[in-house]
Amino acid sequence: MQEILVILNPAARSERAKAAWRRIEKLPNCSMRTTSGPGHAQTVAEQAVRDGFKTIVAAGGDGTVNEVVNGLVGSDVSLGILPVGTMNVFAAELGLPGDLEEAWAIIQAGRTRRVDLLRANQQYFVQLAGVGLDAQVVQATSWESKKNFGPLSYLISAAQIAAQKPPKLVVEADGQMREGSFVLIGNGRYYGGPVAFFKEARIDDGKLDVLIFKNLAYLDIARYVANVFMGKHTQLHDVEYFQTKRAVVRSEDEVPVEVDGEVVTTLPVTFRVSSRKLRVVVPVGRKD
């Protein structure tokens, strides 16, 4: 069996990552390369494709997965995932277990399916993108805050941002113009965890799922969150949900855009479904 390459974000300040590193080194049939900073996982993945690896594994969270995906675009190399990061939404979408050894057994079994690749301008992504609030939260939340407060750090940042005047966003899709204060783009169902924000989404249906939230006052955000957990958010009068193949988001304000949990650009941005597909390793029963 050919060696499988694991690209690991060592996240030197994370004890969890250090422990994962020690366990990954002991996995059978495994070759490992580590990253040294933001963007490096993409470079490592591109070189690994040239080196002839047929399966390349992202060991980390959604940010590491995104970088590796951008390194695999245009190849037929399979993407595997060891979900050892802080946020592992794409892994949850694929039904991958959190246990390292179980996830490795799935990778070695080699069952794959092809899924959609989405684009935000020139950046590819696989799970989700956000314009406005969540990108501002990602931008405003420091490593120290995440280390000290964990997921609560994002809520602290969100509370601070919600006190500000939200941007006016214009979304153009299928000949229609829509307005809102916060936009989410989904490939899969999940956002921020195993909660179905995009109820109709399928990662291989060739469509973008778009959610537009019109208001962003404290009570509005609380109302949105409560309805998401009840599965009723798309019924709200100030939320729009639709599917399309292309959407352009603009604003007169400078508004950040995040994909797969990392801020990558500012508006304007064009979201589209790429003509390219991504081959991913999935549990038995999910083979295409």
Protein Blocks (a to p, Z undefined) as FASTA:
>chain_A
ZZddddddfklmlmklmmmmmmmmmpghiacdddfbehklmmmmmmmmmnopabdcdedd
fklmmmmmmmmgoiacdcddddfbfblfklmmnopafblklmmmmmmnopacddddddeh
jaccfkbccehjlmmmmmmmcfklmmmnmmmlmmmmmmmmmmpccddddddeehiacddf
bdcddfblbehiacdfblmbcfklopacddddfbfcfklmmmmmmmmmnopmmmpmkbcc
dddfbdcdddfbdcdddeehiafbdcdddddddfbdcdddddehiaZZ
